[in-house]
């Protein structure tokens, strides 16, 4: 793996999937005893992506009005 002239690296897909690193995930590099570790930050910036993998996977063929009717009490 090489560092680009802009100082960028590519995190391998297996690592990204294992750690749940998606676009806009905040990460840190931590130096300890002469080694550098990539650490995923845990916080509000990363929490909003929790359900991003599920976006667009719903298969319900209902209108918005039909879905809303299910959430309301009978009147």
Backbone atoms as SQL, in Angstrom:
CREATE TABLE atoms (id INTEGER PRIMARY KEY, chain TEXT, resi INTEGER, resn TEXT, atom TEXT, x REAL, y REAL, z REAL);
INSERT INTO atoms VALUES
  (1, 'A', 1, 'UNK', 'N', 0.861, -1.165, 0.000),
  (2, 'A', 1, 'UNK', 'CA', 0.000, 0.000, 0.000),
  (3, 'A', 1, 'UNK', 'C', 0.908, 1.229, 0.000),
  (4, 'A', 2, 'UNK', 'N', 0.555, 2.205, -0.791),
  (5, 'A', 2, 'UNK', 'CA', 1.344, 3.434, -0.882),
  (6, 'A', 2, 'UNK', 'C', 0.512, 4.633, -0.433),
  (7, 'A', 3, 'UNK', 'N', 1.230, 5.628, 0.011),
  (8, 'A', 3, 'UNK', 'CA', 0.613, 6.902, 0.359),
  (9, 'A', 3, 'UNK', 'C', 0.699, 7.780, -0.880),
  (10, 'A', 4, 'UNK', 'N', -0.419, 8.433, -1.239),
  (11, 'A', 4, 'UNK', 'CA', -0.413, 9.300, -2.416),
  (12, 'A', 4, 'UNK', 'C', 0.341, 10.590, -2.113),
  (13, 'A', 5, 'UNK', 'N', 0.570, 11.389, -3.139),
  (14, 'A', 5, 'UNK', 'CA', 1.253, 12.674, -2.952),
  (15, 'A', 5, 'UNK', 'C', 0.439, 13.618, -2.077),
  (16, 'A', 6, 'UNK', 'N', -0.863, 13.347, -1.968),
  (17, 'A', 6, 'UNK', 'CA', -1.728, 14.155, -1.099),
  (18, 'A', 6, 'UNK', 'C', -1.796, 13.591, 0.325),
  (19, 'A', 7, 'UNK', 'N', -1.041, 12.514, 0.593),
  (20, 'A', 7, 'UNK', 'CA', -1.040, 11.919, 1.926),
  (21, 'A', 7, 'UNK', 'C', -2.212, 10.990, 2.171),
  (22, 'A', 8, 'UNK', 'N', -2.864, 10.532, 1.109),
  (23, 'A', 8, 'UNK', 'CA', -4.033, 9.671, 1.243),
  (24, 'A', 8, 'UNK', 'C', -3.657, 8.203, 1.108),
  (25, 'A', 9, 'UNK', 'N', -4.463, 7.347, 1.764),
  (26, 'A', 9, 'UNK', 'CA', -4.324, 5.905, 1.624),
  (27, 'A', 9, 'UNK', 'C', -5.702, 5.320, 1.342),
  (28, 'A', 10, 'UNK', 'N', -5.732, 4.096, 0.848),
  (29, 'A', 10, 'UNK', 'CA', -6.994, 3.402, 0.648),
  (30, 'A', 10, 'UNK', 'C', -7.101, 2.332, 1.733),
  (31, 'A', 11, 'UNK', 'N', -8.177, 2.394, 2.506),
  (32, 'A', 11, 'UNK', 'CA', -8.412, 1.372, 3.523),
  (33, 'A', 11, 'UNK', 'C', -9.028, 0.174, 2.806),
  (34, 'A', 12, 'UNK', 'N', -8.441, -1.006, 2.931),
  (35, 'A', 12, 'UNK', 'CA', -8.976, -2.175, 2.232),
  (36, 'A', 12, 'UNK', 'C', -10.448, -2.437, 2.575),
  (37, 'A', 13, 'UNK', 'N', -11.197, -2.908, 1.579),
  (38, 'A', 13, 'UNK', 'CA', -12.634, -3.140, 1.726),
  (39, 'A', 13, 'UNK', 'C', -12.960, -4.029, 2.928),
  (40, 'A', 14, 'UNK', 'N', -12.220, -5.119, 3.122),
  (41, 'A', 14, 'UNK', 'CA', -12.494, -6.031, 4.246),
  (42, 'A', 14, 'UNK', 'C', -12.402, -5.310, 5.587),
  (43, 'A', 15, 'UNK', 'N', -11.423, -4.422, 5.720),
  (44, 'A', 15, 'UNK', 'CA', -11.257, -3.649, 6.963),
  (45, 'A', 15, 'UNK', 'C', -12.416, -2.674, 7.127),
  (46, 'A', 16, 'UNK', 'N', -12.770, -1.958, 6.039),
  (47, 'A', 16, 'UNK', 'CA', -13.892, -1.000, 6.112),
  (48, 'A', 16, 'UNK', 'C', -15.181, -1.705, 6.515),
  (49, 'A', 17, 'UNK', 'N', -15.448, -2.865, 5.897),
  (50, 'A', 17, 'UNK', 'CA', -16.677, -3.597, 6.215),
  (51, 'A', 17, 'UNK', 'C', -16.665, -4.105, 7.648),
  (52, 'A', 18, 'UNK', 'N', -15.544, -4.634, 8.084),
  (53, 'A', 18, 'UNK', 'CA', -15.441, -5.167, 9.444),
  (54, 'A', 18, 'UNK', 'C', -15.651, -4.079, 10.492),
  (55, 'A', 19, 'UNK', 'N', -15.113, -2.898, 10.245),
  (56, 'A', 19, 'UNK', 'CA', -15.218, -1.800, 11.208),
  (57, 'A', 19, 'UNK', 'C', -16.434, -0.903, 10.975),
  (58, 'A', 20, 'UNK', 'N', -17.176, -1.153, 9.896),
  (59, 'A', 20, 'UNK', 'CA', -18.343, -0.315, 9.613),
  (60, 'A', 20, 'UNK', 'C', -17.950, 1.077, 9.169),
  (61, 'A', 21, 'UNK', 'N', -16.850, 1.200, 8.463),
  (62, 'A', 21, 'UNK', 'CA', -16.397, 2.509, 7.986),
  (63, 'A', 21, 'UNK', 'C', -17.062, 2.785, 6.648),
  (64, 'A', 22, 'UNK', 'N', -17.917, 3.801, 6.638),
  (65, 'A', 22, 'UNK', 'CA', -18.639, 4.220, 5.438),
  (66, 'A', 22, 'UNK', 'C', -18.240, 5.659, 5.125),
  (67, 'A', 23, 'UNK', 'N', -18.581, 6.178, 3.945),
  (68, 'A', 23, 'UNK', 'CA', -18.237, 7.573, 3.656),
  (69, 'A', 23, 'UNK', 'C', -18.680, 8.517, 4.776),
  (70, 'A', 24, 'UNK', 'N', -17.832, 9.439, 5.114),
  (71, 'A', 24, 'UNK', 'CA', -18.033, 10.460, 6.161),
  (72, 'A', 24, 'UNK', 'C', -17.797, 9.928, 7.568),
  (73, 'A', 25, 'UNK', 'N', -17.359, 8.672, 7.726),
  (74, 'A', 25, 'UNK', 'CA', -17.009, 8.154, 9.048),
  (75, 'A', 25, 'UNK', 'C', -15.767, 8.881, 9.541),
  (76, 'A', 26, 'UNK', 'N', -15.784, 9.283, 10.797),
  (77, 'A', 26, 'UNK', 'CA', -14.635, 9.952, 11.395),
  (78, 'A', 26, 'UNK', 'C', -13.674, 8.896, 11.936),
  (79, 'A', 27, 'UNK', 'N', -12.392, 9.042, 11.610),
  (80, 'A', 27, 'UNK', 'CA', -11.371, 8.138, 12.119),
  (81, 'A', 27, 'UNK', 'C', -10.208, 8.948, 12.671),
  (82, 'A', 28, 'UNK', 'N', -9.393, 8.306, 13.485),
  (83, 'A', 28, 'UNK', 'CA', -8.176, 8.908, 14.027),
  (84, 'A', 28, 'UNK', 'C', -7.012, 7.969, 13.774),
  (85, 'A', 29, 'UNK', 'N', -5.819, 8.531, 13.741),
  (86, 'A', 29, 'UNK', 'CA', -4.606, 7.745, 13.721),
  (87, 'A', 29, 'UNK', 'C', -3.944, 7.956, 15.078),
  (88, 'A', 30, 'UNK', 'N', -3.674, 6.860, 15.773),
  (89, 'A', 30, 'UNK', 'CA', -3.098, 6.929, 17.112),
  (90, 'A', 30, 'UNK', 'C', -1.706, 6.300, 17.067),
  (91, 'A', 31, 'UNK', 'N', -0.696, 7.037, 17.559),
  (92, 'A', 31, 'UNK', 'CA', 0.676, 6.531, 17.606),
  (93, 'A', 31, 'UNK', 'C', 0.939, 6.005, 19.010),
  (94, 'A', 32, 'UNK', 'N', 1.459, 4.785, 19.068),
  (95, 'A', 32, 'UNK', 'CA', 1.739, 4.164, 20.365),
  (96, 'A', 32, 'UNK', 'C', 2.941, 3.224, 20.220),
  (97, 'A', 33, 'UNK', 'N', 3.977, 3.478, 20.970),
  (98, 'A', 33, 'UNK', 'CA', 5.181, 2.643, 20.957),
  (99, 'A', 33, 'UNK', 'C', 5.748, 2.431, 19.549),
  (100, 'A', 34, 'UNK', 'N', 5.814, 3.484, 18.756),
  (101, 'A', 34, 'UNK', 'CA', 6.392, 3.399, 17.426),
  (102, 'A', 34, 'UNK', 'C', 5.476, 2.807, 16.366),
  (103, 'A', 35, 'UNK', 'N', 4.229, 2.519, 16.713),
  (104, 'A', 35, 'UNK', 'CA', 3.249, 1.992, 15.748),
  (105, 'A', 35, 'UNK', 'C', 2.104, 2.979, 15.614),
  (106, 'A', 36, 'UNK', 'N', 1.464, 2.939, 14.450),
  (107, 'A', 36, 'UNK', 'CA', 0.324, 3.820, 14.202),
  (108, 'A', 36, 'UNK', 'C', -0.909, 2.950, 14.004),
  (109, 'A', 37, 'UNK', 'N', -1.984, 3.286, 14.713),
  (110, 'A', 37, 'UNK', 'CA', -3.238, 2.539, 14.636),
  (111, 'A', 37, 'UNK', 'C', -4.340, 3.419, 14.066),
  (112, 'A', 38, 'UNK', 'N', -5.168, 2.849, 13.244),
  (113, 'A', 38, 'UNK', 'CA', -6.353, 3.530, 12.735),
  (114, 'A', 38, 'UNK', 'C', -7.487, 3.204, 13.701),
  (115, 'A', 39, 'UNK', 'N', -8.150, 4.230, 14.217),
  (116, 'A', 39, 'UNK', 'CA', -9.211, 4.038, 15.196),
  (117, 'A', 39, 'UNK', 'C', -10.459, 4.765, 14.728),
  (118, 'A', 40, 'UNK', 'N', -11.575, 4.061, 14.692),
  (119, 'A', 40, 'UNK', 'CA', -12.850, 4.673, 14.330),
  (120, 'A', 40, 'UNK', 'C', -13.361, 5.476, 15.521),
  (121, 'A', 41, 'UNK', 'N', -13.667, 6.754, 15.290),
  (122, 'A', 41, 'UNK', 'CA', -14.221, 7.589, 16.348),
  (123, 'A', 41, 'UNK', 'C', -15.660, 7.170, 16.600),
  (124, 'A', 42, 'UNK', 'N', -16.056, 7.195, 17.861),
  (125, 'A', 42, 'UNK', 'CA', -17.440, 6.906, 18.216),
  (126, 'A', 42, 'UNK', 'C', -18.045, 8.213, 18.698),
  (127, 'A', 43, 'UNK', 'N', -19.104, 8.616, 18.059),
  (128, 'A', 43, 'UNK', 'CA', -19.732, 9.866, 18.441),
  (129, 'A', 43, 'UNK', 'C', -20.885, 10.203, 17.528),
  (130, 'A', 44, 'UNK', 'N', -21.488, 11.371, 17.737),
  (131, 'A', 44, 'UNK', 'CA', -22.657, 11.776, 16.961),
  (132, 'A', 44, 'UNK', 'C', -22.426, 11.782, 15.452),
  (133, 'A', 45, 'UNK', 'N', -21.236, 12.147, 14.996),
  (134, 'A', 45, 'UNK', 'CA', -20.978, 12.206, 13.553),
  (135, 'A', 45, 'UNK', 'C', -21.102, 10.834, 12.915),
  (136, 'A', 46, 'UNK', 'N', -20.750, 9.776, 13.642),
  (137, 'A', 46, 'UNK', 'CA', -20.817, 8.430, 13.095),
  (138, 'A', 46, 'UNK', 'C', -22.165, 7.773, 13.328),
  (139, 'A', 47, 'UNK', 'N', -22.894, 8.186, 14.328),
  (140, 'A', 47, 'UNK', 'CA', -24.183, 7.566, 14.634),
  (141, 'A', 47, 'UNK', 'C', -25.207, 7.782, 13.540),
  (142, 'A', 48, 'UNK', 'N', -25.139, 8.900, 12.836),
  (143, 'A', 48, 'UNK', 'CA', -26.140, 9.172, 11.810),
  (144, 'A', 48, 'UNK', 'C', -26.039, 8.210, 10.633),
  (145, 'A', 49, 'UNK', 'N', -24.917, 7.494, 10.524),
  (146, 'A', 49, 'UNK', 'CA', -24.727, 6.546, 9.428),
  (147, 'A', 49, 'UNK', 'C', -25.128, 5.124, 9.800),
  (148, 'A', 50, 'UNK', 'N', -25.651, 4.943, 11.022),
  (149, 'A', 50, 'UNK', 'CA', -26.004, 3.613, 11.494),
  (150, 'A', 50, 'UNK', 'C', -26.954, 2.902, 10.540),
  (151, 'A', 51, 'UNK', 'N', -27.924, 3.630, 10.013),
  (152, 'A', 51, 'UNK', 'CA', -28.927, 3.019, 9.156),
  (153, 'A', 51, 'UNK', 'C', -28.694, 3.299, 7.671),
  (154, 'A', 52, 'UNK', 'N', -27.582, 3.928, 7.341),
  (155, 'A', 52, 'UNK', 'CA', -27.351, 4.291, 5.943),
  (156, 'A', 52, 'UNK', 'C', -27.247, 3.067, 5.037),
  (157, 'A', 53, 'UNK', 'N', -26.789, 1.919, 5.582),
  (158, 'A', 53, 'UNK', 'CA', -26.710, 0.709, 4.772),
  (159, 'A', 53, 'UNK', 'C', -28.094, 0.204, 4.373),
  (160, 'A', 54, 'UNK', 'N', -29.106, 0.586, 5.133),
  (161, 'A', 54, 'UNK', 'CA', -30.462, 0.099, 4.877),
  (162, 'A', 54, 'UNK', 'C', -31.250, 0.992, 3.924),
  (163, 'A', 55, 'UNK', 'N', -30.728, 2.159, 3.606),
  (164, 'A', 55, 'UNK', 'CA', -31.433, 3.090, 2.742),
  (165, 'A', 55, 'UNK', 'C', -31.742, 2.449, 1.395),
  (166, 'A', 56, 'UNK', 'N', -33.015, 2.479, 1.012),
  (167, 'A', 56, 'UNK', 'CA', -33.432, 1.977, -0.287),
  (168, 'A', 56, 'UNK', 'C', -33.702, 0.489, -0.351),
  (169, 'A', 57, 'UNK', 'N', -33.728, -0.209, 0.797),
  (170, 'A', 57, 'UNK', 'CA', -33.949, -1.647, 0.752),
  (171, 'A', 57, 'UNK', 'C', -35.381, -2.049, 1.084),
  (172, 'A', 58, 'UNK', 'N', -36.220, -1.103, 1.417),
  (173, 'A', 58, 'UNK', 'CA', -37.610, -1.425, 1.744),
  (174, 'A', 58, 'UNK', 'C', -38.321, -1.959, 0.506),
  (175, 'A', 59, 'UNK', 'N', -39.158, -2.965, 0.728),
  (176, 'A', 59, 'UNK', 'CA', -39.853, -3.572, -0.403),
  (177, 'A', 59, 'UNK', 'C', -41.367, -3.441, -0.279),
  (178, 'A', 60, 'UNK', 'N', -41.825, -2.630, 0.657),
  (179, 'A', 60, 'UNK', 'CA', -43.263, -2.447, 0.859),
  (180, 'A', 60, 'UNK', 'C', -43.839, -1.653, -0.307),
  (181, 'A', 61, 'UNK', 'N', -44.894, -2.176, -0.888),
  (182, 'A', 61, 'UNK', 'CA', -45.541, -1.505, -2.021),
  (183, 'A', 61, 'UNK', 'C', -46.812, -0.805, -1.543),
  (184, 'A', 62, 'UNK', 'N', -46.622, 0.150, -0.644),
  (185, 'A', 62, 'UNK', 'CA', -47.754, 0.896, -0.092),
  (186, 'A', 62, 'UNK', 'C', -47.540, 2.379, -0.352),
  (187, 'A', 63, 'UNK', 'N', -48.628, 3.094, -0.430),
  (188, 'A', 63, 'UNK', 'CA', -48.538, 4.544, -0.576),
  (189, 'A', 63, 'UNK', 'C', -48.226, 5.150, 0.784),
  (190, 'A', 64, 'UNK', 'N', -47.805, 6.392, 0.787),
  (191, 'A', 64, 'UNK', 'CA', -47.538, 7.092, 2.033),
  (192, 'A', 64, 'UNK', 'C', -48.802, 7.157, 2.883),
  (193, 'A', 65, 'UNK', 'N', -49.947, 7.415, 2.262),
  (194, 'A', 65, 'UNK', 'CA', -51.211, 7.489, 3.008),
  (195, 'A', 65, 'UNK', 'C', -51.545, 6.150, 3.669),
  (196, 'A', 66, 'UNK', 'N', -51.284, 5.040, 2.978),
  (197, 'A', 66, 'UNK', 'CA', -51.556, 3.722, 3.558),
  (198, 'A', 66, 'UNK', 'C', -50.641, 3.449, 4.756),
  (199, 'A', 67, 'UNK', 'N', -49.397, 3.838, 4.633),
  (200, 'A', 67, 'UNK', 'CA', -48.461, 3.647, 5.742),
  (201, 'A', 67, 'UNK', 'C', -48.858, 4.522, 6.922),
  (202, 'A', 68, 'UNK', 'N', -49.206, 5.769, 6.656),
  (203, 'A', 68, 'UNK', 'CA', -49.621, 6.673, 7.728),
  (204, 'A', 68, 'UNK', 'C', -50.882, 6.163, 8.423),
  (205, 'A', 69, 'UNK', 'N', -51.809, 5.580, 7.669),
  (206, 'A', 69, 'UNK', 'CA', -53.040, 5.039, 8.258),
  (207, 'A', 69, 'UNK', 'C', -52.709, 3.919, 9.247),
  (208, 'A', 70, 'UNK', 'N', -51.672, 3.156, 8.981),
  (209, 'A', 70, 'UNK', 'CA', -51.273, 2.085, 9.898),
  (210, 'A', 70, 'UNK', 'C', -50.732, 2.620, 11.218),
  (211, 'A', 71, 'UNK', 'N', -50.187, 3.826, 11.194),
  (212, 'A', 71, 'UNK', 'CA', -49.580, 4.388, 12.404),
  (213, 'A', 71, 'UNK', 'C', -50.556, 5.189, 13.243),
  (214, 'A', 72, 'UNK', 'N', -51.722, 5.462, 12.700),
  (215, 'A', 72, 'UNK', 'CA', -52.728, 6.248, 13.422),
  (216, 'A', 72, 'UNK', 'C', -53.770, 5.349, 14.061),
  (217, 'A', 73, 'UNK', 'N', -54.324, 5.836, 15.157),
  (218, 'A', 73, 'UNK', 'CA', -55.412, 5.102, 15.793),
  (219, 'A', 73, 'UNK', 'C', -56.665, 5.194, 14.937),
  (220, 'A', 74, 'UNK', 'N', -57.528, 4.197, 15.066),
  (221, 'A', 74, 'UNK', 'CA', -58.804, 4.257, 14.344),
  (222, 'A', 74, 'UNK', 'C', -59.600, 5.444, 14.855),
  (223, 'A', 75, 'UNK', 'N', -60.186, 6.160, 13.928),
  (224, 'A', 75, 'UNK', 'CA', -60.952, 7.353, 14.317),
  (225, 'A', 75, 'UNK', 'C', -62.401, 7.144, 14.081);
